[in-house]
Amino acid sequence: MSKVDTEKYLDFVKGVTSEPSLDWPVLASRLSELEVTADCNVSQLMTAAPVSYTHLRAHETRHALVCRLLLEK
């Protein structure tokens, strides 16, 4: 397994993260709120990573495919 270039990774994260999410106090407050009001698994949410469109398509179910094709009409 190759090593992760931390600087490149942080640049990437900053590039794909919205401004409000980069404001840690605001993000922490919102995550606490979600944990209480939406019964959200914040730990799981925080470890979510962006994936490619190809990766998403690889997990597409037959039902989702039909819905996507109908929406693309």
N, C-alpha and C positions, 0 to 999 in steps of 0.2 A: 504494500500500500504506500502511496506517495505522501509526502508531508504536505500539509496545507500551508500556503503562503498567507500568513495572518494579515499582513497589510493589504494584499489583494482582496482577501475575503472581506475585510472591514470596508474597503472602498466599494465593493460590490453591494454589501448590505446597505450602506449609506445611499447608494444609487437607486435601490429598489424600495427603500423605506420612506413612507410619507413623513412630512415635517412633524405632524403631531406625535407620531410614534418615536421620533428622535428626541422629543422632549421627555426625558425619563420621568419626572414627577407626574406629568399628565398621563403618560402611559401606565405607570404604576397605579395611579388612582383609578383609571378606567379598567385595568385588569382586576383590581380588587372589587370593583363594582360588578363586573361580569361574573366573578366567582360567586358572589352572593345572590345577585338578582337573576342570573341566567343559568345557575348551576353549571357553569362552564369549567372544564378541566384546564385551568390556566397553564399548568406544567406542560401538558400536551400541546397546547396552543403555542407556547413559547419555543418549543422544539420543532415546530413546523418549518419546513424549508421550501423555497420555491422549486418547482419542478417544470420540466419542459412540456410543451404541448404534446410532443410525441409520447412522453411518459404518461401523461393523462390519457391519451388515446389508447395506450396499451392496456389500461385498466377499465376501459369503457365497456359497459354491459350492452347486451342487445337492445334492451329497453332504452338506455341512454342514447344509443346510436340512432334509434328511430326518432327520438325526440330532437336530437341535434339536427338530423337531416330535415325534419319538418320545419325547424326554426330557420334553417339556412335557405329555405325556398324563397 
